[in-house]
């Protein structure tokens, strides 16, 4: 559960930083666009990591049988 909270907090912090950079460079629309892009890519990355870990555990379980 702690890992899930840490990953969620990391996604939110990165999105906030991207929003601030986009806002400073091009205004509110660019900031929201950058934050949305950051959130979607971060969530996809963490989802892929979890699937990879699940597959790795499954391989280890099959090897131990």
C-alpha positions in Angstrom: 0.0 0.0 0.0 2.9 2.4 0.7 4.3 1.8 -2.7 1.0 2.7 -4.3 0.9 6.0 -2.3 4.5 6.8 -3.3 3.9 6.2 -7.0 0.7 8.3 -6.9 2.4 11.1 -5.2 5.3 11.0 -7.7 2.8 11.2 -10.6 1.1 14.2 -9.0 4.4 16.0 -8.3 5.7 15.4 -11.8 2.4 16.6 -13.3 2.5 19.7 -11.2 6.1 20.5 -12.3 5.1 20.0 -16.0 2.1 22.3 -15.5 4.3 25.0 -14.0 6.8 24.7 -16.8 4.1 24.7 -19.5 2.3 27.6 -17.8 5.4 29.7 -17.7 6.3 28.9 -21.3 3.0 29.2 -23.0 0.1 29.9 -20.7 -2.7 28.0 -19.1 -3.6 25.8 -22.1 0.0 24.5 -22.6 0.3 23.9 -18.8 -2.8 21.8 -18.7 -1.8 19.9 -21.8 1.7 19.2 -20.4 0.3 18.1 -17.1 -2.3 15.8 -18.8 0.4 14.3 -21.0 2.7 13.7 -18.0 -0.1 12.0 -16.0 -1.1 9.7 -18.8 2.5 8.7 -19.5 3.4 8.2 -15.8 0.3 6.1 -15.2 1.0 4.0 -18.3 4.6 3.5 -17.2 3.7 2.4 -13.7 0.9 0.1 -15.1 3.5 -1.5 -17.4 5.9 -1.9 -14.5 3.3 -3.7 -12.4 2.4 -6.1 -15.3 6.1 -6.8 -15.8 6.6 -7.6 -12.1 3.5 -9.8 -12.1 4.9 -11.7 -15.1 8.3 -12.1 -13.4 6.7 -13.5 -10.3 4.7 -15.9 -12.4 7.9 -17.1 -14.1 9.6 -17.6 -10.8 6.6 -19.5 -9.5 6.7 -21.8 -12.5 10.5 -22.4 -12.2 10.1 -23.3 -8.5 7.5 -26.0 -9.4 
